[in-house]
Structures are given as structure tokens and as C-alpha cells.
């Protein structure tokens, strides 16, 4: 009886002491730190103090948002949580205010563990508990099935981000997981997938990347992926052998079913391993290590698969890698574009969109654009013109002259024209009009663009809105000979009317360029010049003080070049204006294109007007022989005080007149002045590069 009373007198008493308050680093939650002291009361009333243990309690504030009444919520928290003393109410309010106004952390979470689709083998009948972590670690030292069970229980804990910090402190658990993965991954795909999944949960937060790197999980994942891809190739070879052998038909069907089940598990493993690597690739140094281990080649190889989740991950990874030159070159070597082409028209919108963004990154490379064309992407992309990335890819392809004509045989141009006209008076997207400008530079495309009322609608919009880029497109259309150029006869007056001081210079330049392209025999340029009073405007723009804009000057000079082919306009230019004098000044311009057009124009003027011909010839001689002339004119007298250039009879070689009057010093007629009349066709041939030497050219 006394013994029983003694045992009853023994009991355990716990004292709980509330401590400090803090906020959860990643959630809207309060963390209460407190201490538990265990005291044992003895039979005779004596006491013995037991161990002390520091604990914490997380109070999640699900109702906390921007509109929450902080004071009311603070009182409710204090009332319901006995660990918080009422005197702490002001501190609770302050912490809640901080949580309410805390900006999103700069910490970039790559992919939440919950975003990764669970796979067969993750589900368990029992519920994992963080307090039992040591028991789960013990299972990692048993057979394969027990290892899978232990790893799966730890995975259930790791998928809750609240447990990651505590798991990180457990070096025994993480070390055991890393060891098992390193030693046993070949024995069980499920085991490898589960353990990698655990480390993937850590990799989803940048602050844990150092931990994942410490256990060398990234390098191990690279080895696992490479091994699994080799296994996949072996499976394919075996299936092909059995498929070809008719006697092994039943074995082929059996092997194919087994292959499908193995493929599902393998793709689960690849998915979680690649997710982990993608997260770690945030660090460019880590990404470089992956590149050195041929990560691009491995990813491109996976593009042959059919699993859309895996493909989306691979394409996303390639898109991230593609911004670096070395990775882009690797993709070119592995013909990634050819494999990506089949994904352009897939039914998965997210996969399609990511693929287009990757192709856009690659389309800046000329060689890869060629691969895109060879892979048949032009018609595929033409069917997706509503996508901005798609539009930009096609724009890049259209920059290459070799590929421009291919657009005429797709539905691309009609769709573009519809998009242009649907803009109405709204500002057009830069990608759209830039694409149209490129396409208009091809003759066949120009014909398709101008079909029906195409040119009429374009002119109407350009002139009404004074749209410079639209007029640039029209200017490209006007350069093509044949039916397209003849369509512009109806708009010569409209274009000429824009050439005045009231319009912006950029718009006038495009109108001038368009007019300059209209080399139509039936066009009466004299009438146009007089009716719209263009000569004074053009002459004024050619003054030396206003020659800063090379493009503007070049277009005006080219207009004169076209006009001197026709007698009526040529006579006006030569007799009634000083345009030839301005052209002579421009012969020595710094811009090569301006000099070329001036030379050709002046050669024609020199042929038809003797007076101007002498001036032009003299100026050309002075320019090409400037060094020799300077020597003659500045040569000092010799020591005897007599001129240097004297003959035996004492007469000066140069004579008393201008040295340029000595015709015998010039080259022969076949080198300077061509015999016979020079036809306009001769100069056209020269301009197109069909002649070997400029007529009237004086050698240096």
C-alpha cells in the first residue's frame, strides 16, 4: 500500500515559458519561440529538474491580406495562442503589419515542388511525420524496397517547404540520401527518381543551391541522364530487330509492352533530374559546367520523345541556354531546328509558345535561319501569324534575299495584307510593317501584294497617315520592272504633291525615292516638274549647306539621273538650272553612292552639252590628277632662278596659259572621251555592273 502511494506521488510536471516572436521567412506566418522545462516530483516532496528543450510554434495567418484589420487580428492571435503573453500585443501588431506590407522576396523560386507532376510510387498508406525522420533514415540502410519506402517518406516531408530548413540541418539524412543515390541508382529507377525528387525540392529555392551542390547531385544527375539515354537507344535497337523478324512477332509485342512501362518510369526520372538541373543553372558557372558535359547534346536528343511535359521542360531549358553563343553553336551542330520544327504546330499551346520563343532566339543566326527554311518552317509559321514570336522569326528569315521569294507560295502575304488593313488608322506594329518592307523587295512578292486593290489601299493609308514606314514599303514595290511599276502611273501626281516643305523630311525622302524608281517611258517628267514646281525645291535641297543627309541627297541626285535620259527634262536641267554645277560639287562627296550617281549623271550631261562637258572634264582631270597639278604649280625655281619645266629652246613646257588648256596632255580619245553617242542603255548597263569601266573615266 505504501509503495502504491509512493508511485502515485511521482508525476511529471511541465513548465512552458513563452519566448520571442518572429515571422516566417517565406510565408505569412508568425513563429513563437518557447521553452519547455520538465520537472520530476519525488515521493517525499523533493523535486528534480529534468532537461530543457527549445521549441517553436508556427501560426499561419491565412486571412491576412491587404485589407485585413491588423489590430483585430493581433488580439485574436493573442487570445487563441496561450504561448503569447498579452503584454506582447503591440509586438504582434507590429509583426503583422510587417507581414501585410512585406514585398515579395527577391528570392526567385524556379519551380515549386508541387508543380512537378507526382509519379507512381510516391503515394503511401502512412503519413510522414518530421519527428520520425530518424526512423526513415534507418530504412535507407535496408534492402531496395525499404530504401524506396524510406526515401518516399522523406520526400513527403520535403514537398512541404516548411520542412526544408529542418531537413537541411539533418546532415545524417541528406548524407545517407546522397550516398544511396550514388551507389544504388542503377538498381532501381524508382529509388533514383525519389531521391532526386527530394533534392529537387531543395533546388526550387536558391538559398539551398549550395546544399545540392555540396552533395554533387547535379553532376550525378548528368551521369544518370546520359546513361538513361543510352539505355533508350538499346531498347529501340532491340525492338527494331524483333519487329523485322516475323518469327519473333509475339516476342516483339511482349517486349513493346515492357518497353512502354519502362519508358514511363524513365521519363519520370528524366523529368525530375532535368528540373533540378534547370534550377541549378541559375548560376552561370554551374551552367558552364553542364555545357562542358554536353548538356545541349543530351537535351536535343530528348526532343525525339513524345511526352509533352518532358518536351516542355527540355525546350524551356534549351531556350535558357540559347542566349549564349557556345550553346547556340551546339544547337546548330546537333540540328536542333529540325527536331523543333515538328513541335511548331503541336496542340499544346504552352509547348508551342515556348518552342517559338526558342526558335526566335536561334533565328538571329544566318546558318540556323537556313536550317529553318530547309525544315519547312516558312509554311508552318505562316499559318501562325497571330503569334508575335512567329512574326519576328519570319521577319528574320525575310532579311535573307535567297528566302524572300518563298513567301509568295504560301498564305503569308494575304494574311499580312489583311492584318495591315485591319489596323485602320491605328499605329501598326513594328514587326508587321518591317516584315512587309522586306517582302516588298522581292518582285514576285510585290506582284502578290499589289493584286486587286492592294497598291491602292497601301497608297491611301500611307498618304492619309503620312506613314513613313508604309511609304518605305511602297518604295520597295516601285523598284520592280513590269506590271507592278506600271501600276504607279496613277499615283505619280499624289507622290509629287508630297514633295514640299510642309511634310516631314523622312516622308519626302521615301516619296522621292519612289518617284526615282518610276523609269516608265510614257511618263512625262517635264509636265510633272512644271505642274508641281519641283525644280526649285530640288535645287534648294542640293545647296552645299543642306547636304548633311546623304540619303536625301542621293535620292534627289538619282531623280536627276533618271530625268537626263529624256530630252525635254534634260534641256530644262541643263539650260534653266544650276543643277549640273551642284552635281559637280557632289562628285567628290564622301558618300560612295552619291559620287557614283553624280558621275553617271554628269557623263550624260557632258555628252549632250559641250560647254558643260568641258567643265566636267576639267573638274574630273583636276580631281584625278590633283597631286601632279600641285607639283607643277608649286615647283620652286631652281638655283639659277629659272623655271624647272623648260625645253631646250627656252620655252616653258606648260606655256603661259592654264595647264588644262593643253589638250595634248590628256589621254587619248579611247581613254577619256568615247567616240560616238552614248545611249542611256550604256549607262544603265554600267550602273548594273555590266560594263568594265565608266565612260569618260580618267585614269589616275
Secondary structure, DSSP 8 states (H G I E B T S, - for coil): -HHHHHHHT-EEEEEEEEEEEEE-SSSSEEEEEEEEEEEEE-TTS-EEEEEEEEEEEEEE-TT-STT--HHHHHHHHHHH-TTS-GGGHHHHHHHHHHHHH----S----S-GGGS---TT---SS---GGGHHHHHHHTTS-HHHHHHHHHHHHHHHTSGGGHHHHHH-HHHHHHHHHHHHHHTTT-HHHHHHHHHHHHHHHTSGGGHHHHHHTTHHHHHHHHHHHHHHHHHHHHHHHHHHHH-GGGHHHHHHHHHHHHHHHHHHHHHHHHHHHHHHHHTTSHHHHHHHHHTTHHHHHHHHTT---HHHHHHHHHHHHHHTTSHHHHHHHHHTTHHHHHGGGTT-S-HHHHHHHHHHHHHHTTSHHHHHHHHHTTHHHHHHTTTTSHHHHHHHHHHHTSHHHHGGGGGSSHHHHHHHHHHHTTTS---HHHHHHHHHHHTSHHHHHHHTTTTHHHHHHHHHHHHT-HHHHHHHHHHTTSTTHHHHGGGGGHHHHHHT-STTS-HHHHHHHHHHHHH---TT--HHHHHHHTTHHHHHHHHTSGGG---HHHHHHHHHHHHHHTTSHHHHHHHHHH--HHHHHHHHTT-S-HHHHHHHHHHHHHHHHH-HHHHHHHHHHHHHHHTHHHHHHHHH----TTSS-SSB-TTS-BSS-SS-GGG-GGGS--TTTSS-SS---HHHHHHHHTT-SSS-TT----
